[in-house]
């Protein structure tokens, strides 16, 4: 009878511990959702860099606050086990999000450099050395952004060259058709075949 009473008491204590830990785990989950959906996942591009680390610090701080409110070591061990699993899942998600946003930031930065290179070339179209400098600046940005990406890198480089040469040829042709033709012939191998007729 004593053993049976002991077993019942232990069962009730375990049940109590589990219930209390479950409450704290729910609280941690709710807090994490608020941080992620109310802040982290609203960031874009450059603003998302470092999000995973920030979330991890916020998660750990909240976990420690909630853990201190538990009543014994058994509860704290169970809570730590649950929190570790939850944290790993959240961090996998935030790291993936951060990678996507970093790529977007790099892409936006590359496009801004390309646009600027083309604008500079058009503004200085009569100065060959300045045009070449602008061209090289844009090309370097494209190559850096798509480094090691094989066929995609080659495709993006072709797209850049076409987007650079096409408006320049159009501007030259408005003033000097012969120079525009010479410029086109010098660079036609770098221009997408689909654009030759349009040019």
N, C-alpha and C positions, 0 to 999 in steps of 0.2 A: 504493500500500500504506500509506503514511504517513497519507494522508487517511482511508482506511478504518479504520485503527487509531484515529485521532482521533475519528471518528464513533462507533465502538464505545465508546470511553472516555467520550465525552460522553453517550451513551445510558445507560451504566451509572451515571454520575453523576446524571443526571436521574432515573433510576429510584430511586437511593438517596435523593435529595432528597425525591422524592414519598413514598416509604415512611416516611421519618422524619417528614415533615409530617403524614402520615396518622395516625401514632401519636399525635402531639400533638393533632390534631383530634379523635380518638376520646377522648382523655383530657379534652379541653375539653367535649365532648359529655356524657360521663359525669358530670363535675362539675356541669354545668348542670342535668342531670336530677335530681341529688341536691338541689340548691338549690331547684329548682322544686317537685318532688314531696315533698320532705322538709320544706319550710318554706313557701315562697310560696303554693302552692295549698292549703295547709291553713288559711290565714288566712280569716277571715270578717268581713263588714261593715266597721266602722271600722278593724279591725286590718290590713286589706288596703291601706289608703291609703298610698301611697308605695312599694308593692311593686316597681313597675317600675324606679324609680330605684335601689332597693337591689339588685335583681338586676343591673342594668346595671353598677353599681360592682363587684359581686362578679365578674361576667363579665370585666370589663376587667382587674381585678387578676389573675385566673387566667390570662387571655390573656397578659399581660405576663410573668408567671412562666414560662410555657411557652415563649414566644417567645425569652426569654433563653437557653434551653437548646438552641436550634437552632444549627447550626454556621456558617451563612453568610447573607448578605443575600438570596440567591435563595430559600432555604428560608423565611426570615422573610416575604418578600413573598407567597409562595404561602399560607403559614399565615394571614397578615393578610387575604387575599382570601377564604379559606374561612370564617374567623372572622366577618368582616363579614356574610356571607350568613346564617350561623347566628344571629348576634346579632340581626339584623333580624327573622328569623322568631320567635325567642323573645320579643322585645320586643312584636311585634304580638300575640302570645298573652297576655303578661302585662298589657299595657295593656287588652285586652279583658276579661280577668279582673278587673282593678282597677275598670273602669267598672261591671261587673255588681255587684261587691261594694259599691261606693259607692252605687249605686242601692238596694241592699238596706239599707244603713246608713241612708240617707235615709228609706226606707219604714218601717223599724223605729222610727226617731226620731219620724216623723210619727204612727205608730200609738200610741206611748207618750204623745205630747202629746194626742192625741184621747182616749185612755182616761182620762188625768188630767183633761181638761176635763169629761168626762161624770161622773166621780167627784165632782169639785168641785161641779158643778151639782146633783147628787143630794143632796150633803151640805148644800147651801145653797138648796134648792129653794123656800124661802119668801121668799128675798131676791132680788127680780127683778134688781137691779143686779149682784149677784154671779153669777147665772145667765147674764146677758148677757155679762159679762166672760169667763166660762168658755167660752161659746159662741164668742165672737170669737177667743179664743186658739186653739181647735181649728180653726176655719175658716181662720185665717191660716196655720196649719201645713199644712193640706191644699192651700190655694192656692199656697203657696210650693213644695211638693213637686211639684205637677203643673202648674206654670206653663208656659204655651205648648204644652200638650198637647191643645188642642182639646176634642173630644168626651169623651176620657178624663177630662180635668180636670172637665168638667161632670158626668160620671157619678160621679166620686169625691166631688164636692161634694154631690150629691144623697144619696149613701150616708151621708156624714157627718151631714148634717142629719137624716136618718131615724134614724140610730143615736143622735143626741143627743136628739131630741124624744121618741122612742118610750118609753124608760124613765122620762123625766120625766113624761110624761102618765100612765103607769101608776102612778107614785108619787103624783101629785096625785089621781088617781081614787080611791085607797084612803082618802083623807082628805076630799076635797071634790070630788064628782062634777061639780058645776056649774063650778067653777074649771077642772077638767080639760077639760071640754067647751069652755069659752071658749078655753083655751090651744090645744087641738087645732084649733078653727076658725080661730084666728089664724095657725096655722102649717101647716095641712093642705096648702097648695100647695107647701111645701118637703119634704113627706114622700112617699116613693115610693108610687105608686098601689097597688102590690101589698100595701102594709102597712096601708092604710086600714081594711080589714075587720078585720084582727087587732087594731088599736087600738080 
